[in-house]
Amino acid sequence: MAETDIDLERRTQAVKRDIIETHKWNTADTMTSIRIISSLFLVFLTPKFFGFFVVYTFIGLTDALDGWIARKTGTASDFGARLDSIADMLFYGAVLIQNPSFH
């Protein structure tokens, strides 16, 4: 590795360490975590079932609210943004799995 690659790797590791050490769990992170769990639960519901609609709507609302809460309370973070992206991917995956056109 070139000297600049080693320096870049060290700085990247330091930034990751700072993010992990300085992040404080907050309400928006909790909402995002609940959205992750709800997305996994969505896989086991039938799309024509009313419960599917309720969980689907809940996930959509929490998706909008968690970012808004993080910005309003000043707790937006890189960790929260990454967690939100993971929740989005799980949600889209669950909806694709339950899409009747794939069965």
C-alpha positions in Angstrom: 0.0 0.0 0.0 1.2 3.5 -0.7 1.7 5.9 2.2 -1.4 7.9 1.3 -3.5 4.7 1.3 -2.4 3.9 4.8 -3.1 7.5 6.0 -6.5 7.4 4.4 -7.3 4.0 6.1 -6.2 5.4 9.5 -8.4 8.5 9.1 -11.3 6.4 8.0 -10.9 4.1 11.0 -10.7 7.1 13.3 -13.9 8.6 11.9 -15.7 5.3 12.4 -14.5 5.1 15.9 -15.6 8.6 16.7 -19.1 8.0 15.2 -19.5 4.9 17.4 -18.1 6.4 20.5 -20.0 9.7 20.3 -23.4 8.5 19.1 -26.2 8.8 21.7 -29.2 6.6 21.1 -32.3 8.8 20.6 -36.0 8.8 19.8 -35.5 8.8 16.0 -33.2 5.8 16.3 -35.8 4.0 18.4 -38.5 4.7 15.8 -36.2 3.4 13.0 -35.5 0.2 15.0 -39.2 -0.3 15.4 -39.6 0.2 11.6 -37.0 -2.5 11.0 -38.8 -5.0 13.3 -42.2 -4.0 11.7 -40.7 -4.6 8.2 -39.6 -8.1 9.2 -43.1 -8.7 10.6 -44.6 -7.5 7.3 -43.2 -10.6 5.5 -45.5 -12.9 7.5 -48.7 -11.0 6.7 -50.9 -11.6 3.7 -51.2 -8.5 1.5 -55.0 -8.7 1.4 -55.2 -8.9 5.1 -56.2 -5.6 6.9 -53.2 -6.1 9.3 -50.8 -5.8 6.4 -52.3 -2.4 5.5 -52.0 -1.2 9.2 -48.4 -2.3 9.5 -47.5 -0.9 6.0 -49.1 2.5 7.0 -47.3 2.5 10.3 -44.0 1.9 8.6 -44.6 4.8 6.2 -45.5 7.2 9.0 -42.5 6.2 11.1 -40.3 6.6 8.1 -41.5 10.2 7.7 -41.5 11.0 11.4 -38.0 9.7 12.4 -36.1 12.0 10.1 -38.3 15.0 11.1 -37.8 14.3 14.8 -34.1 13.9 14.4 -33.8 17.2 12.6 -36.2 19.1 15.0 -34.3 17.8 18.1 -30.9 18.2 16.6 -30.1 14.5 17.0 -29.5 13.7 13.3 -26.4 11.6 12.8 -24.5 9.5 10.3 -25.5 6.4 12.4 -29.2 7.3 12.2 -28.9 7.9 8.5 -27.3 4.5 8.0 -29.9 2.8 10.2 -32.7 4.6 8.2 -31.2 3.2 5.0 -31.1 -0.3 6.4 -34.8 0.1 7.5 -35.7 1.3 4.0 -34.0 -1.7 2.3 -35.7 -4.1 4.6 -39.1 -2.5 4.0 -38.7 -2.6 0.2 -37.5 -6.2 0.4 -40.5 -7.2 2.5 -43.0 -5.5 0.1 -41.3 -7.2 -2.9 -41.5 -10.6 -1.2 -45.2 -10.0 -0.5 -46.0 -8.7 -4.0 -48.6 -11.1 -5.5 -47.2 -10.7 -9.0 -44.0 -12.5 -7.9 -46.0 -15.6 -6.6 
